[in-house]
Amino acid sequence: MADLAHETFDPGPLAAPGPAGILAIRHGRSTANDAFAADADTPVPGRDADVPLSDLGVRQAETLGGLLAAQPPDLVICSPYRRTRQTWAAMVRAARALVPGWSPPRAVLDERLRDREMGVLELHPPAAIRRLAPQEAHRRIRQGEWAYRAPGGESLADVALRLRALVADLDRAAAGARVLIVTHDAVIAVLRDIFDGAGGTDSLDPVPNASVSEWRCDGGRFVLARWADTRHLG
């Protein structure tokens, strides 16, 4: 994917006091999002990592080009999934079209920003789970969203573990930097839980496609400045 280094984020030597802020963008609408919105009762074919943006999702991502050009971050870290890489590429194209000669910041991939892994239920809309694996649908309700782990998949608590490690690396490597992450709704919702100190909750707020959430560092703590902002989408 253009403008994305084929490398994993390397924290390097210790630095303090950590990033000045973190901007989190969810990828644009994907073809799988269309199936989930329709609550299809059959799984979406293919691998989650390979799901592309829909035409609408590409247009949504392009609306973020103005934000990128006006407030360029110092570092971009992107999920390796296809739809997030496409979102970043569309943002870069749009920013270059708006500002001739504009150059994107350094951008790298990091596996820790991947979407929540759902194991045997990968790409299964809720209706498909209820039809094909009703016992898992009941177990998910019984255990709660934070603790539930599909066979071969991750719980949100598992996602939190990898995100805590990523944030610790940012504290070491990105002192005073404005960091942009391009990722998934589960990741952004869990980041909020971590920064709020909620300790794991089943009541996670929605994160719309192509939305912008932002935290600013204040006295060593990340304080929410805006959440799931979609005003740029019109």
N, C-alpha and C positions, 0 to 999 in steps of 0.2 A: 504494500500500500504506500503511495507516495507520501513523502514527508514524515514517515514513521521509521525510526531507526530499528533495525532488527537486533535489539538488545534488550535485556532486562534492566530495570532500574537498579543502579549500584549506589548504595548509600555513601561509600567512601569513608573518609575519616570523620571523627566526631566533630560536630559543630553545634553551636547554641545561638539563640534560644528556640530554634525551629522556624517553620514557615510563618510569614506574615499573614497568610490567609490561604484557604482552600476553596476553589470553585469547583463544584461537582455538576456535570452535565450528564443527563441520561440520553442514550442514543435516540435517534428519531424512530418513528413507528416502523415496525418490522412486519414481514409477512406473517410471522407467527403471532404477533400482536393482533392481527386481523382475525386469525382463527380463534384466539382466546376471547376476543371481544364478542364473537359470535357464539361462544361456548359450544364449539364443535364437539361431537361425541366420539370422534376418532383422533388419534394422535397426529401431530404434524410430522410429515416424513422428513428424514434427514437427521443431522446432528445439530444440537443447539448452537455449537460454536460456528456453524456455517450459515445460520439464518441471516438473510440479507435484509436491508432496508426495503420497504415498499417505495413506490414513487412518491407518496405523500411523505414518507420518512426522509427521503432525500431533500425534498423542499423544506421540511421542518429544519433539518440540519443546516441548510443554506441560510436560513434566517438568523443563525447564530454567528454568521460571518462578521456582521457589524460589531457585535460584542467583542469578538476576537481581535479585530483590527483596532478598536478604540481602547481596549484594555488588555494588551497582550500579556500573557503570563510569562514567568521566567522559565517554567518547566511544565511540560505536558506529559501526563502518564495515562496510558490508554489500556483498557482491557484488550486482550488479543482476539476477542470474538469479531467476526466479520462485520456485524452491524455497528459496532463501536468504531472500528477502523474506518468504515465508510462514512460514519458521522464526522469524524475528525477530518477526513479528506474533503468532504463537502464544505465544512467550515473554512478550511484553508483556501479552497477555490473561490468561495464567496468573498473572503477577506482580500484576496489578491485582485479580484475584480473591482472591489470598492476602492482600494488604495494601490495604484500602480507602484511597483517596486517593493511592495511590502514583503517581508520575509518572515516565515513562521518561526516560533521558538523551537528549541530542542524538544523532540517528542520521542518517548520510548514506550515499550509495551511492558506490562507487568501482570503475570498470571493471577496475582492476588486480587486484581480488580475484575476477574471473570464473574459471570453470573452464578447465582446459587446453583449447585449441581443437584439435579433431581433423580439421579440414578435410573432405576427401571421405569420411572415415571417421567423421564425427560420428554419435553414437548407434548405432554398430555394436558389438554385443557381440563378444567374441573369436571365437565360432563363426561369426558372420556375416562377419568379416574373413577367416577361414580359407577360407570357402566362396566369397566373392565377390571377394576380393583376396588370393589366396594369396601373391603376390609381395611384398605389403606385410607380411604376417605373417612371412615369412622375413626381410625386411629389418629389421623391428623386432627380431627376435631377434639378428640379426647385428650391428646397430649398438648395441644396448643401450638401455634405457628412457630414460636421461638424454639421449642424443644423438638418438634417433629423432624425426623430424618427419614426420608424415603429409603428403601433398600438400595444400597450402593450410592446414596446421595449425601447431601449435607443438611444439617439444621441451620437455622439462622445463627445459633450460638457458634457453630463451626465457622461460618462466614465471619463472625466477629473476631475470632482468633486470628485469622489471616489478615484482617484489616488492622487489628491492633499492631501486628508486626510491621505492616506497611507504614502506619503512622509513626511508629518508633524510628523507622529508617528515615522518614522525612524530618523528624526532629534532629537527627544526626546530620543530614546532608543538605537541607534546604533552609538554612538560617536566613531569615528575612525575605525569603522568596515568595512570590505569588505562584501557587501551584494550581494547575487545572487538571482535573481527572475526568475522563470520558468513560462512562461505565454503565451500570444497570440499576434498575429500581431497587432491588434487594440490597445492593451494596450501599447505595445512598441512604436508604432507610436505616440500615444497621449503623452506618457512620453517625447518623443523628443520635441513635440510641447510645452509642459510645460517648460522644461529646456531651450529651445531656446527662450522662451518668445514670441512665435509667436502669441499668442492670439487667436488661432483657425484658422485652414486653411483647405481648401478642398484638397490641393495638398500634401498629406502625402506620404512619400517615402515607397516603398515596404519593407516588412520584410520577407525574405524567411524562410522556415521551417528549424529548427535546427541552425539558424544563431545566432551570438553573437554580441551584442551591449554593449558598455561600456561608462560610465561617471565617471570622477574623480572630486572630490571636490577640488576647487581652490578658496580660499578666500570667502568661503561660497556659491559659485555657482557650479553647476554641469556642467562640460565642457565635450563635446563629445570627446572621445578618439578613438573610432572605431564604425562603423555602419554596421550592417547587414553582418558581416564577415562570409563567408562560406568556407574559405580556408581549414579548417579541413575536409571538405567533399570530397576533391580531385577533 
